[in-house]
Amino acid sequence: MNDILIIKTGTGLPSLAARDGDFEDWILEGMQLPRYRATIADVWRGAPLPAYDSIAGIVITGSVDMVTAHEDWSERTAAWLPGAAECGIPILGICYGHQLLAYALGGEVGDNPLGLEYGTVGVTLTEHAKTDPLLGDLGTTLQVQVCHDQSVVRLPEGATVLASSAMDPYQAFVVGENAWGLQFHPEFDAATVAICIRESRDALVRQGSDPDRLLETCVDTPVGPEILRRFAALAAKRLLG
């Protein structure tokens, strides 16, 4: 059994090539895990998904694609995820992965009614988050990196909201005790989200946002790596039985 299955739902923006690696590398770096401790399933390139009993934890990456495009590989992954949740495997969906997990479990995804959300933003944790194994004891307001056009617009039945921001009421949720969705990117640093802002400058200007102001307020934060380390610990606990 491998520690972590990383379901890769796409690659980063072309301009992110300035950074070493891709989504899976940044996630593993945040988790402080070597690559041999993970299986990378490039589902967007047709890679199969493994048997549930062969993995201890699942991370679903971000993507430049949209869940609402209903690509074959995305629908196949969505059909596979409920079984993983039923098996009690810890699952962490990030950005696209957050949206795909919500959709797979019965929620709804669409264009964010409040517009594009980019930069370093504050998210407010709910009362439930105080005792959550992933987000508990991190404070009441966290600074995180965001970069998304679409959002979860309806949570799955039984989901609990863990965090919200000014532009997204569902920045984090949990279903049961093992399946988390994070709209923000715990694997991104300030330099990475700044690249995303520059890439989407025209779209941000069209909606009335100020890209230069967003760039000025990008800051690094220890929250993302801490969340990733906590998730790795949850997977390791399952691995040890």
C-alpha distance (Angstrom), angle and dihedral (degrees) to the residues before:
residue distance angle dihedral
M1 . . .
N2 3.81 . .
D3 3.80 119.2 .
I4 3.80 97.8 -127.9
L5 3.79 137.1 19.2
I6 3.79 110.9 -158.4
I7 3.79 110.1 -159.5
K8 3.79 102.7 -154.1
T9 3.80 110.1 -153.0
G10 3.77 96.6 179.7
T11 3.76 143.7 -38.3
G12 3.79 129.2 -84.5
L13 3.78 126.4 -91.5
P14 3.82 113.1 -69.7
S15 3.79 89.6 -112.1
L16 3.81 89.6 59.2
A17 3.79 87.8 69.5
A18 3.80 84.3 90.1
R19 3.80 85.6 77.1
D20 3.77 121.3 70.5
G21 3.78 113.4 -104.9
D22 3.78 132.2 -7.3
F23 3.81 139.5 -96.8
E24 3.80 94.9 -57.0
D25 3.81 93.1 49.4
W26 3.80 93.7 51.3
I27 3.80 91.3 45.9
L28 3.79 92.8 51.2
E29 3.79 90.8 45.3
G30 3.80 89.7 54.1
M31 3.80 90.6 47.9
Q32 3.80 90.0 47.9
L33 3.79 89.9 -128.5
P34 3.82 126.3 138.8
R35 3.79 116.2 -122.7
Y36 3.81 93.5 -110.7
R37 3.83 88.1 66.8
A38 3.81 90.7 65.3
T39 3.79 140.5 61.3
I40 3.80 114.4 -143.6
A41 3.81 114.4 -150.8
D42 3.81 110.3 -167.6
V43 3.79 93.5 -158.1
W44 3.80 92.0 168.4
R45 3.82 86.4 63.6
G46 3.79 93.3 47.2
A47 3.81 100.6 -94.3
P48 3.83 114.1 159.4
L49 3.78 123.5 -117.9
P50 3.82 118.7 -120.0
A51 3.77 131.8 -121.6
Y52 3.78 112.9 -77.5
D53 3.80 93.4 -121.7
S54 3.81 91.6 60.0
I55 3.81 97.1 66.5
A56 3.80 136.5 61.5
G57 3.81 99.6 -164.0
I58 3.80 140.4 6.8
V59 3.80 130.7 -144.7
I60 3.82 119.7 -173.1
T61 3.80 112.4 -157.3
G62 3.76 134.3 -142.3
S63 3.79 123.1 -96.6
V64 3.79 142.2 -169.5
D65 3.82 87.4 -125.9
M66 3.80 125.7 88.6
V67 3.80 125.5 -119.7
T68 3.81 88.0 -139.5
A69 3.83 90.1 63.9
H70 3.83 86.4 72.5
E71 3.80 94.1 -147.9
D72 3.81 113.6 -168.5
W73 3.81 93.2 -114.6
S74 3.80 91.0 49.2
E75 3.80 93.7 49.6
R76 3.81 90.1 47.8
T77 3.80 90.0 52.8
A78 3.80 91.6 46.4
A79 3.80 90.0 53.4
W80 3.84 90.4 51.7
L81 3.82 98.1 48.3
P82 3.84 100.5 70.8
G83 3.80 90.2 60.0
A84 3.79 90.3 53.0
A85 3.80 90.5 50.6
E86 3.80 91.0 48.9
C87 3.81 89.3 53.1
G88 3.81 89.8 57.2
I89 3.80 94.4 -117.4
P90 3.83 110.5 157.7
I91 3.81 107.6 -109.8
L92 3.80 128.1 -168.4
G93 3.80 118.9 -172.5
I94 3.81 116.8 -166.8
C95 3.83 122.2 -160.2
Y96 3.84 101.7 -52.1
G97 3.79 86.1 19.1
H98 3.81 90.2 53.0
Q99 3.79 90.2 52.0
L100 3.81 93.6 43.8
L101 3.81 91.6 50.4
A102 3.80 91.4 50.6
Y103 3.81 90.9 48.3
A104 3.82 92.3 46.4
L105 3.81 91.3 53.3
G106 3.81 94.6 48.8
G107 3.81 104.9 -83.0
E108 3.79 129.3 121.2
V109 3.81 132.3 -113.5
G110 3.80 128.1 -161.9
D111 3.80 144.4 140.1
N112 3.78 109.5 -48.7
P113 3.83 104.4 -99.9
L114 3.81 89.3 -145.2
G115 3.80 94.7 51.1
L116 3.79 137.2 -116.8
E117 3.81 114.6 -15.3
Y118 3.80 115.3 -156.4
G119 3.79 136.6 158.1
T120 3.78 136.9 30.9
V121 3.80 107.2 -32.7
G122 3.76 138.5 172.9
V123 3.78 118.7 -110.9
T124 3.78 121.7 -165.9
L125 3.78 117.8 -140.0
T126 3.79 120.5 -136.1
E127 3.79 125.2 -128.2
H128 3.81 89.5 -101.3
A129 3.81 90.6 57.4
K130 3.80 91.2 64.0
T131 3.81 90.5 77.5
D132 3.80 97.9 30.8
P133 3.84 112.8 121.2
L134 3.80 91.7 -135.6
L135 3.81 102.4 41.9
G136 3.81 104.7 17.9
D137 3.81 120.8 122.3
L138 3.81 93.5 13.5
G139 3.80 94.5 112.5
T140 3.78 133.6 -99.5
T141 3.82 99.0 -80.5
L142 3.79 122.5 33.8
Q143 3.80 130.5 -167.7
V144 3.81 109.4 -133.0
Q145 3.82 140.3 165.2
V146 3.81 118.0 -106.2
C147 3.79 133.1 -176.2
H148 3.81 115.8 162.5
D149 3.81 144.1 126.2
Q150 3.81 98.3 -172.2
S151 3.80 129.7 49.4
V152 3.76 143.4 -174.7
V153 3.81 102.0 -86.6
R154 3.81 96.1 179.9
L155 3.79 124.7 26.5
P156 3.81 122.8 -134.3
E157 3.78 115.8 -98.4
G158 3.78 110.0 -84.0
A159 3.82 94.8 20.7
T160 3.79 119.1 138.4
V161 3.80 121.7 -147.7
L162 3.79 112.8 -125.9
A163 3.82 102.5 174.5
S164 3.79 142.2 7.5
S165 3.80 138.0 -172.8
A166 3.79 134.2 -157.4
M167 3.80 89.9 -93.4
D168 3.80 102.0 34.1
P169 3.82 127.3 39.0
Y170 3.81 91.9 -164.9
Q171 3.80 104.9 53.4
A172 3.79 89.4 141.2
F173 3.78 135.7 9.7
V174 3.78 139.7 168.1
V175 3.79 129.9 -149.5
G176 3.79 113.4 -157.6
E177 3.78 112.9 -32.0
N178 3.80 101.4 -53.7
A179 3.83 114.1 38.1
W180 3.81 117.7 81.2
G181 3.77 131.3 176.2
L182 3.82 122.3 -161.5
Q183 3.78 118.5 -172.4
F184 3.81 89.0 -167.3
H185 3.80 124.8 72.5
P186 3.82 113.0 -111.6
E187 3.82 89.0 -179.9
F188 3.84 94.4 57.4
D189 3.79 125.8 91.5
A190 3.80 127.1 -160.6
A191 3.81 93.3 -90.5
T192 3.81 91.6 54.1
V193 3.81 95.7 49.1
A194 3.82 89.0 46.3
I195 3.80 89.1 58.5
C196 3.81 88.9 52.0
I197 3.80 90.8 51.8
R198 3.80 92.2 51.1
E199 3.81 90.4 47.8
S200 3.81 91.0 53.8
R201 3.80 97.9 37.5
D202 3.81 96.0 121.7
A203 3.81 94.2 48.9
L204 3.80 91.2 47.5
V205 3.82 91.7 50.6
R206 3.81 90.6 49.4
Q207 3.80 90.9 57.5
G208 3.79 92.1 48.1
S209 3.80 99.2 -102.4
D210 3.81 122.1 136.5
P211 3.83 109.1 -127.5
D212 3.79 92.4 -170.1
R213 3.79 91.1 55.5
L214 3.80 90.0 47.4
L215 3.81 89.6 51.8
E216 3.81 91.7 49.7
T217 3.79 91.4 54.5
C218 3.83 97.6 48.5
V219 3.80 108.5 118.2
D220 3.77 135.1 166.9
T221 3.78 116.4 -108.2
P222 3.82 132.6 -168.1
V223 3.82 92.2 -142.5
G224 3.81 98.0 87.6
P225 3.81 97.5 53.5
E226 3.81 90.4 44.6
I227 3.81 91.3 54.7
L228 3.81 91.4 47.8
R229 3.81 91.8 49.7
R230 3.80 90.0 50.4
F231 3.78 91.3 51.5
A232 3.81 91.0 49.4
A233 3.81 88.5 52.4
L234 3.82 90.8 52.3
A235 3.80 90.1 52.1
A236 3.80 91.3 47.2
K237 3.79 90.0 52.0
R238 3.79 89.9 55.2
L239 3.80 90.3 46.6
L240 3.78 90.5 55.9
G241 3.80 90.7 48.6
